Amino acid sequence: MASSKVGSIGEYIREQRTRAKISLRQLADVSGISNPYLSQIERGLRKPSAEILQQIAKGLRISAEVLYVQAGILEDREADTDVQAAVRADLVLTERQKQVLLDIYASFLKENEASGVLGAEHDEPAETAETAVPEETGPEQAGPQQQGKEEVG
């Protein structure tokens, strides 16, 4: 069963290379992998390591994570949000820095989900008729629990 995964990663790399209109030799050059070895990977004769997959991903300008999933190294997961995709695509950050940012972002999402707040700026409950400040009442006239809320954000 592992050989079918090896073959599928090779087929996937070939497909991505073809879509990018890059020759095998060009991909080998930009990836720093020998042409014969890359050919063997594409034909399913060799199982590439995570490091080799990362080099190939850089050469193809795709996420190494996509190749890891195809190779069976990582579990498939939900599609990235725009924020996650932007962090992963950032060429300035190190892989460790990207992972830290993604972990923090994930913790914020879980926190918001647990509190029932999705897309809100903070975790306070939605304003109700009882807590709403009348339009003609300014912040200086609002009760103590309402003061300062307008400046949060």
C-alpha positions in Angstrom: 0.0 0.0 0.0 2.9 2.3 0.6 4.0 2.0 -3.0 0.7 3.4 -4.2 1.4 6.5 -2.0 4.9 6.7 -3.5 3.5 6.5 -7.0 0.8 9.1 -6.2 3.3 11.7 -4.9 5.5 11.2 -8.0 2.4 11.6 -10.2 1.4 14.7 -8.3 4.8 16.3 -8.6 4.9 15.5 -12.4 1.4 17.0 -12.7 2.4 20.2 -10.8 5.6 20.5 -12.8 3.7 20.1 -16.1 1.1 22.7 -15.0 4.0 25.1 -14.1 5.5 24.4 -17.6 8.8 23.5 -16.1 11.0 20.8 -17.5 12.3 18.0 -15.3 15.8 19.3 -15.7 14.7 22.9 -14.7 12.9 21.6 -11.6 16.0 19.5 -10.7 18.2 22.6 -11.1 16.0 25.0 -9.0 15.3 22.3 -6.4 19.0 21.2 -6.0 18.0 17.6 -6.7 19.7 15.5 -9.3 17.8 15.0 -12.5 17.9 11.1 -12.4 16.7 11.1 -8.7 13.8 13.5 -9.5 12.9 11.3 -12.5 12.8 8.3 -10.2 10.5 10.1 -7.7 8.1 11.1 -10.5 8.0 7.5 -11.8 7.3 6.2 -8.3 10.6 4.3 -8.0 11.8 6.4 -5.0 10.2 7.7 -1.9 11.3 11.2 -1.3 12.1 12.4 2.3 10.4 15.4 3.8 13.5 17.5 3.1 13.5 16.5 -0.6 9.8 17.3 -0.8 10.4 20.7 0.7 13.1 21.4 -2.0 10.7 20.3 -4.7 7.9 22.4 -3.3 10.2 25.5 -3.4 11.1 24.7 -7.0 7.5 24.4 -7.9 6.5 27.4 -5.7 3.9 25.4 -3.9 3.4 24.7 -0.2 5.6 21.9 1.1 2.6 20.9 3.3 0.6 20.0 0.1 3.4 17.6 -0.9 3.6 16.2 2.7 -0.2 15.4 2.6 0.2 13.8 -0.9 3.1 11.7 0.4 1.2 10.6 3.5 3.6 12.4 5.9 0.8 14.7 7.1 -2.9 14.3 7.6 -5.1 16.2 5.3 -6.9 19.1 7.0 -9.4 21.8 6.4 -8.7 24.4 3.8 -6.6 27.4 4.9 -8.2 30.7 5.7 -6.8 33.8 3.9 -4.7 34.5 7.0 -3.2 31.0 7.2 -2.5 31.0 3.5 -0.8 34.4 3.7 1.4 33.3 6.7 2.4 30.1 4.9 3.2 32.0 1.7 5.4 34.6 3.4 8.9 34.2 2.1 10.5 36.4 4.9 9.4 34.3 7.9 11.1 31.1 9.0 9.1 27.9 9.2 9.2 28.1 13.0 7.9 31.7 12.9 5.1 30.7 10.6 4.2 27.8 12.8 4.1 30.1 15.9 1.9 32.6 14.2 -0.4 29.8 12.9 -0.7 28.4 16.4 -1.6 31.7 17.9 -4.2 32.3 15.2 -5.7 28.9 15.8 -5.9 29.6 19.5 -7.8 32.8 18.8 -10.2 31.0 16.6 -10.8 28.3 19.2 -11.3 30.9 21.9 -13.9 32.8 19.7 -15.7 29.6 18.8 -15.9 28.5 22.5 -17.4 31.8 23.5 -19.7 31.9 20.6 -18.1 35.0 19.1 -17.1 34.6 15.4 -15.6 37.5 13.6 -16.1 39.9 16.5 -13.4 42.2 17.6 -13.6 41.1 21.3 -15.3 38.6 23.4 -18.1 40.8 24.9 -21.7 39.7 24.4 -23.7 41.4 21.7 -25.3 44.6 22.8 -28.9 44.2 23.9 -31.7 46.7 24.4 -30.9 46.7 28.2 -27.2 47.6 27.7 -27.5 49.8 24.7 -26.6 53.5 25.2 -29.3 55.7 23.7 -28.2 57.6 20.7 -28.6 61.0 22.4 -26.5 59.9 25.3 -22.8 60.5 24.8 -20.0 58.4 26.4 -19.6 61.0 29.2 -23.3 60.4 30.2 -23.2 56.6 29.9 -23.3 54.4 33.0 -20.0 53.1 34.4 -20.3 49.8 32.5 -20.6 51.6 29.2 -17.7 54.0 29.5 -14.6 53.3 27.5 -16.3 50.6 25.3 -16.3 52.9 22.3 -12.6 53.1 22.3 -12.0 49.3 22.4 -10.7 47.9 19.2 
